[in-house]
């Protein structure tokens, strides 16, 4: 029995010695792990909470635009930009409000919103949409050089067709027919072959004296009337609201 007590005592002493050597390190490690886990969970809760609040304000902007209530849309957007400018909802709401202003004839207000999106959005697709709409406004105001400069900015490849088409519109309006034809041909090459939008671009290319119009003169195809106005470019739809993050 005494031998057993001695062995147990030696084990206890070894354990105490080991704890004196490593106890503080282990304690610090456990505390740090708890802090990290708590911080991650707290961050997730905080971001989810912010996203939920931002989503409510985004819906308010959308409702204001849908119901033609500019005061409601403006107030909700102001709160969204003030509190949640870094979220994905703010630039989307600014795009919605910009379209509302443009439809109401406030081009200056729409321009300001689009410039804000270009400067603050994190997603390149949103910036590309804002630049396209800004170029449309500049073209509508006959600021051809400014529109072309806006369209020359880097953008995702999926926008190549739309950008080239609008560049063709700006060049045609500026009287640069040869360059406009090249832009329309570039747009046709970039667009999906099954897209109905290609029909509108082809009409504008023909009206500008493109290859299809020359073929029509030889009797192989029917060309549109010389005075036919080109079909307007389809509006680039604003992206849907981002999904709420899981808590």
Secondary structure as GFF3:
##gff-version 3
##sequence-region A 1 247
A	DSSP	alpha_helix	2	66	.	.	.	ID=ss1
A	DSSP	alpha_helix	70	84	.	.	.	ID=ss2
A	DSSP	alpha_helix	88	103	.	.	.	ID=ss3
A	DSSP	alpha_helix	107	120	.	.	.	ID=ss4
A	DSSP	alpha_helix	124	140	.	.	.	ID=ss5
A	DSSP	alpha_helix	144	151	.	.	.	ID=ss6
A	DSSP	three_ten_helix	157	159	.	.	.	ID=ss7
A	DSSP	alpha_helix	160	173	.	.	.	ID=ss8
A	DSSP	alpha_helix	177	190	.	.	.	ID=ss9
A	DSSP	alpha_helix	197	207	.	.	.	ID=ss10
A	DSSP	alpha_helix	211	217	.	.	.	ID=ss11
###
